[in-house]
Amino acid sequence: MKKNIIVLGLGRFGMSVATELFKDGFYVTAVDSDYDLIEKMANSVSSAVQANITEEIAMKSLGINNYDVAIIATGSDLEASIEATLICKDSGVKEVIAKASSIQHARILKKIGADRIVFPEYDTGKRLARSLAGPSLMEIIDFSDDISLIKIKARKSWIGKSLVDLDFRQQYQMNVIAFKRDGHMIIDFDPNLLIEEDDTIVLIGEKENAKAIQE
């Protein structure tokens, strides 16, 4: 069952997040006090509502407590960010994700109950750096300070060989947990299956080994 998500604040980050989540099939409500932005987003989300995200009565009238996830997308207005986070947490929203503009801002948001903090500019920079690091690397997710998961396109030297032949555990100290073929993610796979040109390999292991496989 898809989650219901409310995005509070429609700057560039908020508009982008709301639009992409809606495209992915989520029920998305976009909220901002600027009517022009609401009009602009009307056809890009499930619903777009003009309201002040720092006013508790207005937020409760939207049924904020019925949403699975609230994304506090305003970062430049520290006071609005804090107020909106507090309202969402006090209203019982299951998961509150807040945008931070600085480390100090992030600490405050964490202390008042935000479940997850995001730094869009920093994250964008990391994605760009990783894309330049190697054309085969598609994505890397840091689970902790020590463990990373990576998705990487099959290299030419891997094509026509099986996972047994390549022995990622021995060669890279990484474990293959899945691979993607023809748009399908395969978890229960035969290790003797030969890798094809457009396959994507999903591996997990220590962060240092994840970095090494990119090089």
Buried (B, 14 or more C-beta within 10 A) or exposed (E): EEEBBBBBBBBEBBBBBBBEBBEEEBBBBBBBBEEEBBEBBEEBBBBBBBBBBBBBEBBEEBEBBEBBBBBBBBBEBBEBBBBBBBBBBBBEBEBBBBBBBEEEBBEBBBEBBBBEBBBBEEEEEEEEEBEEEBEBBBEBEEEEEEBBBBBBBBBEEBEEEBBEEBEBEEEBBBEBEBBBBEEEEBEEEEEEBEBEEEBBBBBBBEBEBBEEBEE
